[in-house]
Amino acid sequence: MTSSVNSTATSAPAVPKILVVGGGYAGFYTAWKLEKTLRKGEAEITVVDPLPYMTYQPFLPEVAAGSIEARHSVVALRRHLKRSTVITAKVTGIDHAHKLATITPPVGEPWQQEYDQIVVTAGAVSRTFPIPGIADNAIGLKSIEEAVAIRDRLMSNFDKAALLPPGPERDRLLTVVVVGGGFAGIEVFAELRSLASALLGAYPQLTFDDTHFHLIEAMGRIMPEVSLATSEKVLAELAQRGAFVHLDTQVKGAVDGNVELSTGDVIPTDLIIWTAGVMANPQVVRGSDLPVEERGRIVTRPDLRVGTDEEIVEGAWAAGDVSAVPDLTGGGVGGFCVPNAQHAVRQGKLLAKNITAVLRGEAPRDYVHKNLGAVAGLGLGRGAFQKGKIGFTGPLAWLAHRGYHGLAMPTWERKLRVIGGWCNNLLLGRDLVNLQTVQNPRYVFEEFAARPRPAQPPVTPPAEPRGAGKEADKPEAVDAAKAAASR
Ligand SMILES: Cc1cc2nc3c(=O)[nH]c(=O)nc-3n(C[C@H](O)[C@H](O)[C@H](O)COP(=O)(O)OP(=O)(O)OC[C@H]3O[C@@H](n4cnc5c(N)ncnc54)[C@H](O)[C@@H]3O)c2cc1C
């Protein structure tokens, strides 16, 4: 690593520098709101994220099902953060004692960036366990790339299965296993069931009974965000649709395309989706000198400054899935806000206001947000809704899901693309295009591209027979030897 320090502070008074680590939900909203609340020249905002976009993760199940175009469910940072400097790179270290962050770009050497205020909003990653085969054979659902790859895998498997006679290999290709019965898991499971049913119309060789859907959940229920009664309705509806949830069951292995369960059952499959929990971004947390609690999250105060009631870490802020923010409504798990977008968005907005307040010598406010309830999309026309004691499933819940998320998508530019796409699908049907070859885009070019001919081996003149020098030296003899060598 180079020891270069990126600093523009040469003469006082310097403009305070705010460094936002992660431009996802919480980071994007922090920067977006800061751009609105800060006066011109009041502070410099820099957002660092390895991705040039914020991902609207609640849309990932619908992207996997082909109901939302992948690009529409992300928000380009450079287009919408006009007053911020966007750096497409990773933060790999935070030395808050010296207010220096290590930024590692995809090309070139890492450097150290000075800051006055740091906002850590680096989110969470899929949390897995050391189960044989999972790391190598399963796929998560935290990024747009994973959602697209899941959609394309299922569709490619339909293409392959349609060419096979009934039997174990065809069954394997048409079997989907999802691990984890939280919101994300149930949504992607139900959405893929809906996609598979839609695909069947295009494959006369395959029937509904040829497709197999299994979700594995270690606990005795699914979707802890909704009431038990609502979750049981979801279970019953999934079973009706040929999608089976195995409760109180654990995955023991996923080697050679076989998912082994704690019940002793084995499910052969070509698609294992892992959605069994998340953990605070370990790269950013472990690479920093900020305080961390036992579950690996950054210790955060209700006013979103890093630290505790007793000790404030001056100049450091955190929000979203990477942070342990006390839930002052008393509703959180273990006293902390649960990792969801509802909190991340609102914490990001308040964080911007609080930084602005602190820069102006005012007091920051505490974060208080009472859960709004939950909506889930479970395939076209199917959903689940829960607000307080009111819970139901069906088309109305699905409309609530689409209405809420369509409007919650940041920026009108993005809302219109998503809602426009839904309207198009209503008229034109679901977009069933499989772009799996994007993962190997040069395959046709490579197959037919002209290549230089391989280099010719050097010509070695035949050894001169002893005593026959004169004949072998003749030009015709040398030409004949060359021709023989080049054949
Ligand atoms: C499939 C799915 C469905 C969901 N549905 C819902 C829902 O319906 N309702 C709801 O409330 N919540 C939902 N959630 C949860 C919600 O999306 C998350 O809680 C929310 O995204 C958290 O926001 P965040 O800003 O903390 O993290 P993120 O939005 O994940 O953003 C973190 C950012 O940090 C960046 N980053 C990572 N590493 C680094 C690094 N080293 N340096 C710099 N940047 C880095 C990432 O690229 C990313 O852009 C869902 C999640 C998933 C996966």
PDBQT file of the ligand as one rigid body, heavy atoms in Angstrom, charges set to zero:
ROOT
HETATM    1  C1  LIG A 501     -34.005  -9.686  -0.952  1.00  0.00    +0.000 C 
HETATM    2  C2  LIG A 501     -34.182  -8.603   0.083  1.00  0.00    +0.000 A 
HETATM    3  C3  LIG A 501     -35.435  -8.059   0.320  1.00  0.00    +0.000 A 
HETATM    4  C4  LIG A 501     -35.598  -7.070   1.279  1.00  0.00    +0.000 A 
HETATM    5  N1  LIG A 501     -36.844  -6.558   1.486  1.00  0.00    +0.000 NA
HETATM    6  C5  LIG A 501     -37.023  -5.591   2.404  1.00  0.00    +0.000 A 
HETATM    7  C6  LIG A 501     -38.299  -5.024   2.617  1.00  0.00    +0.000 A 
HETATM    8  O1  LIG A 501     -39.279  -5.400   1.966  1.00  0.00    +0.000 OA
HETATM    9  N2  LIG A 501     -38.418  -4.041   3.547  1.00  0.00    +0.000 N 
HETATM   10  C7  LIG A 501     -37.355  -3.589   4.271  1.00  0.00    +0.000 A 
HETATM   11  O2  LIG A 501     -37.520  -2.693   5.102  1.00  0.00    +0.000 OA
HETATM   12  N3  LIG A 501     -36.131  -4.121   4.101  1.00  0.00    +0.000 NA
HETATM   13  C8  LIG A 501     -35.936  -5.097   3.185  1.00  0.00    +0.000 A 
HETATM   14  N4  LIG A 501     -34.686  -5.629   2.989  1.00  0.00    +0.000 N 
HETATM   15  C9  LIG A 501     -33.554  -5.181   3.829  1.00  0.00    +0.000 C 
HETATM   16  C10 LIG A 501     -32.942  -3.886   3.320  1.00  0.00    +0.000 C 
HETATM   17  O3  LIG A 501     -32.735  -3.924   1.939  1.00  0.00    +0.000 OA
HETATM   18  C11 LIG A 501     -31.635  -3.618   4.047  1.00  0.00    +0.000 C 
HETATM   19  O4  LIG A 501     -31.897  -3.613   5.423  1.00  0.00    +0.000 OA
HETATM   20  C12 LIG A 501     -31.056  -2.282   3.623  1.00  0.00    +0.000 C 
HETATM   21  O5  LIG A 501     -30.588  -2.369   2.311  1.00  0.00    +0.000 OA
HETATM   22  C13 LIG A 501     -29.901  -1.860   4.545  1.00  0.00    +0.000 C 
HETATM   23  O6  LIG A 501     -29.381  -0.653   4.095  1.00  0.00    +0.000 OA
HETATM   24  P1  LIG A 501     -27.847  -0.305   4.340  1.00  0.00    +0.000 P 
HETATM   25  O7  LIG A 501     -27.631   1.058   3.787  1.00  0.00    +0.000 OA
HETATM   26  O8  LIG A 501     -27.481  -0.548   5.738  1.00  0.00    +0.000 OA
HETATM   27  O9  LIG A 501     -27.044  -1.362   3.484  1.00  0.00    +0.000 OA
HETATM   28  P2  LIG A 501     -27.025  -1.548   1.917  1.00  0.00    +0.000 P 
HETATM   29  O10 LIG A 501     -28.249  -1.000   1.298  1.00  0.00    +0.000 OA
HETATM   30  O11 LIG A 501     -26.711  -2.989   1.709  1.00  0.00    +0.000 OA
HETATM   31  O12 LIG A 501     -25.797  -0.667   1.449  1.00  0.00    +0.000 OA
HETATM   32  C14 LIG A 501     -24.467  -0.953   1.810  1.00  0.00    +0.000 C 
HETATM   33  C15 LIG A 501     -23.557  -0.353   0.747  1.00  0.00    +0.000 C 
HETATM   34  O13 LIG A 501     -22.206  -0.460   1.199  1.00  0.00    +0.000 OA
HETATM   35  C16 LIG A 501     -21.403  -0.802   0.103  1.00  0.00    +0.000 C 
HETATM   36  N5  LIG A 501     -20.148  -1.407   0.567  1.00  0.00    +0.000 N 
HETATM   37  C17 LIG A 501     -19.908  -2.704   0.828  1.00  0.00    +0.000 A 
HETATM   38  N6  LIG A 501     -18.621  -2.869   1.177  1.00  0.00    +0.000 NA
HETATM   39  C18 LIG A 501     -18.039  -1.649   1.133  1.00  0.00    +0.000 A 
HETATM   40  C19 LIG A 501     -16.711  -1.175   1.367  1.00  0.00    +0.000 A 
HETATM   41  N7  LIG A 501     -15.736  -1.992   1.737  1.00  0.00    +0.000 N 
HETATM   42  N8  LIG A 501     -16.475   0.137   1.183  1.00  0.00    +0.000 NA
HETATM   43  C20 LIG A 501     -17.460   0.988   0.807  1.00  0.00    +0.000 A 
HETATM   44  N9  LIG A 501     -18.731   0.579   0.571  1.00  0.00    +0.000 NA
HETATM   45  C21 LIG A 501     -19.012  -0.715   0.744  1.00  0.00    +0.000 A 
HETATM   46  C22 LIG A 501     -22.280  -1.747  -0.702  1.00  0.00    +0.000 C 
HETATM   47  O14 LIG A 501     -21.827  -1.849  -2.053  1.00  0.00    +0.000 OA
HETATM   48  C23 LIG A 501     -23.637  -1.092  -0.582  1.00  0.00    +0.000 C 
HETATM   49  O15 LIG A 501     -23.886  -0.194  -1.632  1.00  0.00    +0.000 OA
HETATM   50  C24 LIG A 501     -34.486  -6.610   2.024  1.00  0.00    +0.000 A 
HETATM   51  C25 LIG A 501     -33.217  -7.154   1.780  1.00  0.00    +0.000 A 
HETATM   52  C26 LIG A 501     -33.057  -8.136   0.821  1.00  0.00    +0.000 A 
HETATM   53  C27 LIG A 501     -31.686  -8.711   0.568  1.00  0.00    +0.000 C 
ENDROOT
TORSDOF 0
